[in-house]
């Protein structure tokens, strides 16, 4: 009986998170109320408040829920490419591939929850209010591991160039996450914003070339 009750609580908590994730992705933080979340999740407003306290607590819980999965998958990909390189540093392309493939090439575009999460991350990363604070909190430790690997792969690069290159990578990635449909219209349907595999296949060589261009002394 206790397990059944606990399972019901977990399911309702997950429904609240799923509902809030979809609403925040569509309307942004300021456009969503706890009441809207409770109605979409089909739970009492008091239950949503019980589990998460307030809207900010709920927002943080949403970001944390999938961040751990993404960070761990990316770090495992980085460790794999470092192991395969042996005593040498992995190539810049291998490092960029380890950074992007877990996000863009594993079928997340087929999962509505992950699509909502990526759209939300795109909003957060491009927000003056949230970007520096929340992206730092949830993703900087992982990003610094990748930066350390890139510094070894590009030992002659000026630090400023490396960080600008990463900044451009982050911008390209979150624009792709935003799934605005802009590329669909601009290309008359030749390119589809939801085709994450197509984005991955092109972004890896594109970003690699950018890093090499500005971080390698001629």
Secondary structure, DSSP 4 states (H G I P E B T S, - for coil): -HHHHHHHHHHHHHHHHHHHHHHHHHH-STT--HHHHHHHHTS-HHHHHHHHSSHHHHHHHHHHHHHHHHHHHHHHHHHHHHHHHTTSPPPHHHHHHHHHHHHHSSSGGG-HHHHHHHHHHHHHHT-TTTIIIIIHHHHHHHHHHHHHHHHHHTTTS-HHHHHHHHHHHHHHHHHHHH--SHHHHHTTTSS-TT-HHHHHHHHHHHHHHHHHHHHS--
